[in-house]
Amino acid sequence: MKRVVGIGGIFIKSRNPEALKAWYRKHLGMEIQDWGGVKFEWNTDESSRTDGATIWSVFDDSSSNFAPSRAPFMVNYIVEDLHGILNALRTEGCDVDSKTEESEFGKFGWVMDPDGNRVELWEPPSDPMK
């Protein structure tokens, strides 16, 4: 079974999210949207069809989305079989969150790495760019 096949997103906490977003906008030219981040679209062939995207987003440092991790970031990794990987991680003795989420955006699950960082695993919907 394949494990991680890509990076789906990078999420950063900030004491001053608006100033941080302004810095990235001004100095790195990132077109940050009203929802707080940027969607970098990518494709795997020469067609103009979008095959997927990587999200970059800023959260207020009071956000509990990264809990129980105390790190100011969280990386979202793309997987092809979320439940299969979560089961394998449990069997391997990893600290897997019992909660998962499923929505029109795909399936999400979480595991803690040995340094206490929350790692998000994401199985995209079967046709994410309709």
LINKALIN-V319765 format. One record per residue. N is the residue number from 0. RES is the residue in one letter. PSI is psi in whole degrees, -180 to 180 (* if undefined). Layout:
n=N res=RES psi=PSI
n=N res=RES psi=PSI
This chain:
n=0 res=M psi=131
n=1 res=K psi=150
n=2 res=R psi=-111
n=3 res=V psi=135
n=4 res=V psi=0
n=5 res=G psi=179
n=6 res=I psi=123
n=7 res=G psi=-24
n=8 res=G psi=158
n=9 res=I psi=125
n=10 res=F psi=132
n=11 res=I psi=136
n=12 res=K psi=149
n=13 res=S psi=143
n=14 res=R psi=-25
n=15 res=N psi=80
n=16 res=P psi=-39
n=17 res=E psi=-42
n=18 res=A psi=-39
n=19 res=L psi=-45
n=20 res=K psi=-40
n=21 res=A psi=-40
n=22 res=W psi=-48
n=23 res=Y psi=-37
n=24 res=R psi=-51
n=25 res=K psi=-49
n=26 res=H psi=-27
n=27 res=L psi=0
n=28 res=G psi=22
n=29 res=M psi=130
n=30 res=E psi=84
n=31 res=I psi=128
n=32 res=Q psi=169
n=33 res=D psi=-28
n=34 res=W psi=-4
n=35 res=G psi=7
n=36 res=G psi=-169
n=37 res=V psi=143
n=38 res=K psi=110
n=39 res=F psi=107
n=40 res=E psi=147
n=41 res=W psi=160
n=42 res=N psi=161
n=43 res=T psi=1
n=44 res=D psi=-173
n=45 res=E psi=-1
n=46 res=S psi=168
n=47 res=S psi=-1
n=48 res=R psi=134
n=49 res=T psi=125
n=50 res=D psi=-18
n=51 res=G psi=-172
n=52 res=A psi=157
n=53 res=T psi=132
n=54 res=I psi=138
n=55 res=W psi=128
n=56 res=S psi=151
n=57 res=V psi=136
n=58 res=F psi=152
n=59 res=D psi=144
n=60 res=D psi=-10
n=61 res=S psi=-4
n=62 res=S psi=140
n=63 res=S psi=7
n=64 res=N psi=-23
n=65 res=F psi=-4
n=66 res=A psi=144
n=67 res=P psi=3
n=68 res=S psi=146
n=69 res=R psi=4
n=70 res=A psi=150
n=71 res=P psi=20
n=72 res=F psi=163
n=73 res=M psi=136
n=74 res=V psi=137
n=75 res=N psi=122
n=76 res=Y psi=139
n=77 res=I psi=134
n=78 res=V psi=162
n=79 res=E psi=-22
n=80 res=D psi=83
n=81 res=L psi=-53
n=82 res=H psi=-36
n=83 res=G psi=-42
n=84 res=I psi=-43
n=85 res=L psi=-41
n=86 res=N psi=-43
n=87 res=A psi=-42
n=88 res=L psi=-40
n=89 res=R psi=-45
n=90 res=T psi=-33
n=91 res=E psi=2
n=92 res=G psi=15
n=93 res=C psi=156
n=94 res=D psi=88
n=95 res=V psi=131
n=96 res=D psi=136
n=97 res=S psi=-19
n=98 res=K psi=139
n=99 res=T psi=162
n=100 res=E psi=142
n=101 res=E psi=132
n=102 res=S psi=-173
n=103 res=E psi=-15
n=104 res=F psi=-7
n=105 res=G psi=-161
n=106 res=K psi=138
n=107 res=F psi=140
n=108 res=G psi=166
n=109 res=W psi=149
n=110 res=V psi=150
n=111 res=M psi=135
n=112 res=D psi=172
n=113 res=P psi=-21
n=114 res=D psi=4
n=115 res=G psi=17
n=116 res=N psi=134
n=117 res=R psi=127
n=118 res=V psi=126
n=119 res=E psi=132
n=120 res=L psi=133
n=121 res=W psi=123
n=122 res=E psi=108
n=123 res=P psi=157
n=124 res=P psi=158
n=125 res=S psi=-27
n=126 res=D psi=76
n=127 res=P psi=-18
n=128 res=M psi=33
n=129 res=K psi=*
